[in-house]
Amino acid sequence: MGEHSEFTRAVRELVLAGERFRARAGRRRGIGPSGITVMTTLLLDGPRGPSELAGLLDITTASATELVDRLQALGFVQRRPHPRDRRRLLVELTDTGAQEIGAVFESFTARVERSGEAMSAGDRAAVLEFVRTVRRNLGEEDHRAGEDTAS
């Protein structure tokens, strides 16, 4: 990793801290981290189809359907017909699901915002641009073998 090792390690530790936060939040609610991701997406972006959720999680549609089944059994989500395409379904949060994931997201938001309170507006803007750039770079498909195995 050369001269960037401390920098890269700090970003990796940030990602792992976020994953641990998501795992703890899921355990408290009887679901896995993927369930927290789905519920957060539904909270922030509104109802989505099972295939969209599968794409978000990079899992099969069958696996996404099983996840939605578990969330529905817990009363966190419900399925409803798509308003314009009767062949499709949408998954949306129930009131209980919205309350549960709202509490998780509020806690996450408070911790993130508290972390940046002492930063200047310019520093916050620079961090925001950095985070967006890393997200884009991590999202790029790289077909070279072994490039996506770092942990």
N, C-alpha and C positions, 0 to 999 in steps of 0.2 A: 504494500500500500504506500510505501515511500513517505514523502513529506505530508501527504494527506491523511495519514493513518489516524491521527487524533480527531480530525474533522469527520472522517468517514465513520469512525467508531462512535462519535457523539450522535450522529444521525441514526446509526443502527440502534444505539441504546434508546433513542427517542421512539423509534418505531416499536421496539420491544416493550417499552413502557406503555405505549398505546395498546398493544396487543394484550398485555397483562390487565390493563384497566378494563378492556372489553371482555376478557375471560372472567374476571371477578364479577362484573355486572351481570353476565350471563348466568354464572353459577348461582347467584342470589335469586335468580328468576327461574331456575330449572331449565335453562337453554344453553346452547353453546355460543361461542363467539359469532358464528355465522348468523345465528338468530338475532343477535344484537345488531349486526350490520344490516340485515333485512329490515328490522324494525326502524332503525335510524333512517334508512333510505326512504321508507314509507312516510316517516314523520317529516322529513325535509323536502322530499320530492313528490309526495302524493302516491296514490295507488299505482301499482305496476303489475304487469303480467308475470306469470311464473317463468317464462322464457327470458324476460328482462332480468329477473332476479338471478336466474342461473348464469347469465352473462356477467352480471356484477360480481358474482362469487367465483366465476370460472369453474362451474360445476355443471353436470348434466341437468337437463330439464327434469328427469326422473328424481334426481337428488333434491332439486329445488322443490319439487312437489312434496316429497317426504318432509322436508323442512317446514314448508307451509302447513302441512298436516299437523305437525307437532305444535307449531305456534297457534294453530286454530284450536287444537285440543285444549291448550292452556287458556284460551279465551283472549289471546293477544291480537289475532287477525281474523278476518273473515273474507270469504270469496264473494264476489258479486259479478253479474253479467257485465260485459263491456258495453258501454252505451251505444257504440256505433257498429260493433261487429259481434253478432250473437254467437259466433263460433268461439270467441275468446272469453276468458275470465280475467278479472282484476283482483288483486289482493290489496286489502286496505286494513289499516289499524282499527281495532275496536276502541271504545272509550277507555277500557281497561288497558289495552296495549299502548294507547297514546299517553296515558298517565304514567305507566311504567317506563317507557322509553323517554318520555319527556323529563322524568326525574334523572335518568342516566345522562341525557344530553345536557341538562342544566348543570349537573356536577362537572361534566367534562368541560363545558364552556367556562364555568367559573375558574377552574384550575388553569386552563389555557390563558384566559384573559389576565388572571392574577400574575401569571408568569411574565407577561409583557407590560405590566403597568408602569414600570420604571423606565421603559424604553422611550426614546424620542419618536416623534411621528416618522421621521426619516428612517430610523433604525427599524421600526415596525414595517414600513413599506419595503425595505430591503429584505427583511426576513420573509415577508409574504411572497415577494418575487422569487426568492430562493426556494421556498416550499413548493410553489407552483411549478418551478422549473424541475425540481427533483421528481415531483409527481409525474410530470410529462415524460421525463427520461426513464423512470421506472416503468411506465406504462407502454413504452415502445416495445414492439415485438422484435426480439433478437433471435434469429434462427440459428445462430452459432451454438453448437453443442456445449453444454456446461456453463453458459453465461448466466443462467438464472438460478444457480444453485447456492449462492452465498447465503449465509445465515447470520 
